[in-house]
Amino acid sequence: MAENNLLQKFWDDLYLANETGWDLGTVSPPLKTYIDQLKDKNIRILIPGCGNTYEAEYLLQQGFTDITLIDIAPTLVSRLKEKFKNNQNINIVLGDFFEHKGEYDLILEQTFFCALNPVLRNSYRDKMLELLAPGGKLAGVLFSRYFDKDGPPYGGSRAEYEKLFREGFEFKILAVCYNSVAPRQGNELFFILKKVL
């Protein structure tokens, strides 16, 4: 629990200081392209470690009706609750992803995985399987590179991800993003994983 409190303070301090260098200021192009081809506007969607969540804003604009956001940073969550206060289609949760309960048809990954210490990756996979409905999908972007300094962000490789997600998931796609933002060009993998367990 003490470790969770330290993590919460770490992320909250970044939002208080507006030190969010990972923030694109807009919906991530690979996720926008993916969202654009989703037909069912009523699917239950979760965005963990949501950050400023331009993805959720875009989902709402496209008519999606069941979006849940979770983040550990109180300052951020307070801002999001104010921003979306009049929208009944979005649920904003302050909490630890690993303690979250629910069932979702789709979980979107955007800079959450790379923010977690790699020792948590098996727990991340297991929690995703727990939260996804039968046949549900985990989709988004992972870094396809390592970083010089200790993270976050933490990098990884295609081979690592293939090994990690082999248990419980069917790979629908795992490929280099063709539409990453310029600073991340060639360093991102887009993935769609379908729960099979």
Residue pairs with C-beta under 8 A, 6 or more apart in sequence:
4 72
4 96
7 72
8 72
8 73
8 74
11 71
11 72
11 73
11 76
12 72
12 73
12 74
12 75
12 76
14 20
14 73
15 73
15 75
15 76
15 79
16 75
20 51
20 52
22 51
22 111
22 153
23 51
23 52
24 54
24 181
25 54
26 54
27 35
27 54
27 55
27 57
27 58
28 54
28 55
28 110
28 141
28 181
29 177
29 179
29 180
29 181
30 140
30 141
30 177
30 179
30 180
30 188
30 190
31 55
31 108
31 110
31 139
31 140
31 141
32 55
32 58
33 179
34 139
34 140
34 190
34 192
35 55
35 58
35 59
35 62
36 62
38 64
38 106
40 105
41 62
41 63
41 64
41 65
42 64
42 65
42 66
43 64
43 66
43 105
43 106
44 66
44 68
44 102
44 103
44 104
44 105
44 106
44 133
45 59
45 64
45 66
45 67
45 68
45 104
45 105
45 106
45 107
45 108
46 67
46 68
46 69
46 70
46 100
46 102
46 104
46 106
46 107
46 108
46 131
47 53
47 55
47 56
47 67
47 68
47 69
47 70
47 107
47 108
47 110
48 70
48 71
48 97
48 100
48 107
48 109
48 112
49 70
49 71
49 72
49 97
49 111
49 112
49 115
49 116
50 56
50 69
50 70
50 71
50 80
50 112
51 71
51 76
51 110
51 111
52 76
52 80
53 69
53 80
55 108
55 110
56 67
56 69
56 84
56 90
59 67
60 67
60 84
60 87
60 89
60 90
64 89
65 89
66 89
67 89
67 90
67 91
68 90
68 91
68 92
68 93
68 102
68 104
69 80
69 90
69 91
69 92
69 93
70 92
70 93
70 94
70 95
70 97
70 100
71 77
71 80
71 93
71 94
72 94
72 95
72 96
72 97
74 94
77 92
77 93
77 94
80 92
81 92
84 90
84 92
93 100
97 112
97 127
98 120
98 123
98 127
100 127
100 131
102 131
103 131
103 132
103 133
103 136
104 131
104 132
104 133
104 136
105 132
105 133
105 136
105 137
106 136
106 137
106 138
106 139
107 128
107 131
107 132
107 136
107 137
107 138
107 139
108 139
108 140
109 138
109 139
109 140
109 141
109 142
109 191
110 140
110 141
111 141
111 153
113 121
113 124
113 140
113 142
114 142
114 143
114 151
114 152
114 153
114 154
114 155
114 156
115 151
115 152
115 153
115 154
116 124
116 152
116 154
117 151
117 154
118 154
118 156
121 164
122 164
125 164
125 165
125 167
125 168
125 169
126 168
128 138
128 195
129 168
129 169
129 195
129 197
132 138
132 195
133 195
134 195
135 194
135 195
136 194
136 195
137 172
137 192
137 193
137 194
137 195
138 169
138 191
138 192
138 193
138 195
139 190
139 191
139 192
139 193
140 190
140 191
141 177
141 180
141 188
141 189
141 190
141 191
142 156
142 161
142 188
142 189
142 191
143 153
143 154
143 155
143 156
143 187
143 188
143 189
144 155
144 156
144 157
144 158
144 176
144 186
144 187
144 188
144 189
145 155
145 187
146 155
146 156
146 157
147 153
147 154
147 155
158 174
158 189
161 174
161 189
161 191
162 171
162 174
165 171
165 191
165 193
168 195
168 196
168 197
169 193
169 194
169 195
169 196
170 193
170 194
170 196
171 191
171 192
171 193
172 192
172 193
172 194
173 190
173 191
173 192
174 189
174 190
174 191
175 189
175 190
175 191
176 186
176 188
176 189
176 190
177 184
177 188
177 189
177 190
180 186
180 187
180 188
